[in-house]
Structure formats: C-alpha cells, structure tokens
Amino acid sequence: MGTGKKGENLVCAAVSVLLQSFLVYCKKEGLLKSESMGDGLLEMELQPQRQELTRQALDLVLCGLESLQKDHPKEMKILYKI
C-alpha cells in the first residue's frame, strides 16, 4: 500500500485507524474471540453470538475503506474473500 517510510503514508495510516478502531470496539463489546497482529497484518476471529452488532460495525469500517479506495485507487485495493 503506497510508498514511503513507515508511518508517512496517509492512506496506510487511515486504513490502520479504521481497522484498529474496529478491533478496539470488538474488544469493548465482547465480540472478539481471538486476534493476531503483525507488521501490516490484523487477523480477527469474532464471536458468533452477536452477529447483528458485528455486521453493523463491520459495515461502518468497510464504508470507510471503500471511500478511501475510491479516492486513492492507485494506493489501495480491497479484496473480498468469502
């Protein structure tokens, strides 16, 4: 995603903030089952019991990511894996 030194790319920073906010929200609401983080990687497994709340939060994050992709198509691409 983009070029430059770590911490200097605004699109990368925006993506990070959106995803980290989702992670914090899921922890706060007890939606998180497990997590794994690394350099440029965030994997989360969510509790299945509260799917509606999880879906609403994820929709918000996806809306932000899709907006970023629309504004910066050369710097990021969303790939959906089902």
N, C-alpha and C positions, 0 to 999 in steps of 0.2 A: 504494500500500500504506500504509494508515494515515495519520495526520496528525501534525503537529508539525514542529519544526525538524530539519534533517538531523542524524542521529546520536542522536536522542532516542527513536525508536520501537523498542521491544524486539523486536517481530516482524520488522521490517525488518532489524535487527541479527542476529537469529537466522538468517534466510534468507541474509544475506550471509556469515556464518561458515560455514554448511553449503556454500555454493557455492564460496567461496574455498578451503575445505579440500579440496574435490573437485579444484579447479584445481591446488593445490599437490601433491596426491597424483598426479595425472595427469602433471605435470611430472617429479616424482621417479621415477616408474615408466617414463618414456619413452612415455607413451600420447598425449601432446599433439602434434598436427600443427600447429595454429595457434590463436591466441586474439585476441580483440578485446574491449576493455573501455571502457566509458564510464559516465556517470552513470546508475546503475540498470540497466546492461546488461553482460552477460557472454555472449559467443559463443565457442564452442569447437568445433574440429574435431579428432576423435580418430583415432589410428592404427587401422586395421582389424585388424592382426595379432594383437592380444591381446584379443579380444572378451570372453572369459570374465572376465578380471580387470576390464575396464572395466565390464561388466554388474554385477558384484558391488559395485563401488564406487558406481556409479550407483544401484543398489537401496538402498544404505545412505542416500544423500542423499535419495532420494525418500521413504523411510520417515520420515525426519526432517521433510521438508516436508509430507507428508500428516498427520503428527501435529500440526504447527503449524496447518495449515488446519482440522483437526478442533477444536482448542482455540480458534481465533480466526477463525471463518468470516466475520465482518464485516470483517476486516482483510486477508484474502488469499484468493486463489483460484488453484488450479493449473489451467492449461490445457494439454492434451496435443496436440502437433502431430506427426503422423507423416508 
